[in-house]
Amino acid sequence: MSIKLRELIRSIRACKTAAEERAVIARECALIRTAFKEEDNQFRHRNVAKLLFIHMMGYPTHFGQMECLKLIASSKFPEKRVGYLGLTQLLDEHTEVLMLVTNSVKNDMAHDNQYINGLALCALGNIANAEMCRALAREVERMMSSTNPYIKKKAALCAMRIVRKVEEIEDKFNGRIASFLEDRNHGVLIAGCSLLTTLLEVNRDYVPDFRRHIPSLVRVLRNMVTSGYANAAEYDIAGITDPFLQAKILRLLRLLGTGSVDASDEMNDILAQVATNTEGTKNTGNAILYECVLTIMSIEAESGLRVLGINILGRFLQSRDNNIRYVALATLQRVVNVDLKAVQRHRATIIDCLKDSDVSIRKRALEVAYALINEENIKNMTKELLNYLLVAESDFKEDLCSRICLAVDKYSPNRRWQLDTLIKVMTLGGNFVKEQQREKFCRVVASTPELHSYTVIKLYFNMKESLSQEALVNVGVWCLGEFGDHLISGRAMGPDNQPIQVAPGDVLDLLQDITRKPPNPDKAHTTHALVAAALIKLVTRCPSEVDRIRKTLRRFECSLNVDLQQRACEFLELLERDWDASRAGILDRMPVPENDIGSGDSRAIGDASIDEVHPSAGRSSAPVGGGGGGGGGDLLDLNDLLDGPSSSPSPAAAPITSAQSLGGGGGGGGGGDLLDLLGGVGGAPAPAQTISSAPAAGAGASDLGLLGDIFGGTPSAATPAPMAAQEAPPMIAFEKAGLKVTFHPKKEADGSSTILAKFRNDLDVPMTNFVFEVAVPKFVKLTVHPATGQVLPPHIDAVTQTLSCMNSTNGEKGLLMRLRIGYVVNGQPVQEMGQVAGFPAGY
């Protein structure tokens, strides 16, 4: 004789290993099989109950299916209840023996006991197949007319299964739905709403017929929202009257109001009432508000109501609960096409979600941010995403780079801006740019001959700054091979109207540096193959360097990579005298694909002038740094992202001077990584302001030329009136992780401002290799004096640094600063960023 269910559970829980558990299950299953063979009717229901528990643990129990059918045929309610439970758990709609139970279910549906009726309806609603639904549809329709709410609601839920399974009788229950929606029992109401929702989802053609029920649904919903509802205490959950019914009605109204202005007008008032009166401090209220927002955004609602709905989602974004924020972002992504302007108001909050610690929220926020991008805001949104790319985690950068590239390809205002932005992406996250995006960039460059010179010069100087980004190096090497003649021709003019001089030997030096230290050692053979192709192309573009090119190719001839070795051998063969006549034609520029020529893209080219050049462009180039530790970003020209194409260089424009790193060693890269840290101000680009600073002790030089052209706008020529020197109260510019930066501003008599920055270390260990860097708008001329030291002792503010500023707008535009701070603590490098505003008026 087998044991009781309780004893089986106890023995299984006592097992210490999986093998011991399997042994107990196998022994008990053998006893149960023996009992089934002996037709032991006394303990059949107990054995089936134990099989249900064994099934829940994942073991096979198919041998007990027929016993469930025998229990259902029993006249005893306890046995019938276990039989129906086993039927719904051990069988599914595809089980062949299921048809054998149809007659028993039909008899139980006609039984006098309402609970037996309920068992039969529940089983039919859970596992009925199409044949059973056809056979029992009439009985279900009859039971929907019952006066017993218990049977009536179960019959409606069973009708949902029939509607889904059998298309030809989906309209069989249409005449019964009205009585459900008028019923005062909430269980019947929910069942009726669920049945009608299912019917409308299966066949949208029924929507116009059921719109006549909107007033009754609105009345029920208004009664529950009203504070004086008679049955509020009976259905109250966390201060909300029957939130399940409210959610069902809102979902049904969403289906009825879609595509109909008149139907939407009938429900506008109640939706506004639900949205404003429902308390969102608990999950219960948030669920109602979520359904309400989905309904508002799906129907033909008034613009003010849509704004209200999107503002609710904006409130969700500020919640501390990650689940609520995720739901808000997912909903914003669905409704962004309905009311883009209203969603744009929450752009800052969405961008902030990109920095969330939860990766699922970051990914969803990126999708919403991408959906917000259009022709009007492409520049501002791209700037926000690029700034985030500077601090994003490595595993998130690939998706971020891909989204930026897709948006730029789709919405860029002109080719110049498109190429500039893609180069910036490859400069900041080139190791995460996909192969397809690199190929797209090369096709765009090849199909835009007006920008060949501009692009190859810009890529050349970016690679001079850093060889650490794979995509930048790959496309740069390709462009050097294809358009290297533009680079060495000397015809391109810099911002000071002086020709940009790059010697052929400098180009070969750069390619040799790339060969020695490829950005990705695991894919060195790919980089070397590109270098080999560029070298053979440069034979016709740099005739004076043929011997050096031949020597470099001979190194590849011995490569272990078969493809690279074959390329090198073929390229060396091209250098033989036999190919002199046809070499130029073979090594000509790669033709543009026909689909790129005939793509019909009427996008403007943009300004092709060179407005930012490396300071060494007019003389022999400096050696290349392989690790990206240099400063610069000389040609990155991120200002174009904000102000449109830069104007042609004017002779009166002041050249951008090279700035020094503001701190000592250990700070890593120079200022070029700041890349437009301040937001741009609309207006035409103005001549660049000179930025100068003196190096601190031990500081390495790195170019900060970009920082002089971050903001747009034309500086005013007015000069400030003389005044006496005035000191302002100290202000905390930065405070984080034990570091506190305090500014002591002082207005000088000549109108300039002097700011004394004091650095305090509140940790118990010193901060070494301290670097303090500042970026300002273009209407401000900034001079940064050397810091008094590079080591911050614990619990003291002994180190200071002086900043001198001249605001050319006479204080009409307030002073803004963007900070980048680097230091080493306990052997770990730390880099922080911050923004300072709120300076006293006139600074």
PyMOL commands that set and color helices and strands:
alter all, ss='L'
color gray80, all
select helices_A, chain A and resi 5-13+18-37+44-56+62-72+77-90+96-109+114-127+130-143+149-165+174-182+186-202+204-225+232-235+243-257+261-277+283-298+303-317+322-335+340-344+347-353+359-372+378-391+394-411+415-432+435-446+449-465+470-488+504-516+521-541+543-556+562-574+577-579+583-586+594-597+640-643+671-674+705-709
alter helices_A, ss='H'
color red, helices_A
select strands_A, chain A and resi 236-237+240-241+692-693+726-727+731-736+739-747+753-761+768-775+780-784+796-807+817-825+828-836
alter strands_A, ss='S'
color yellow, strands_A
deselect
rebuild
show_as cartoon
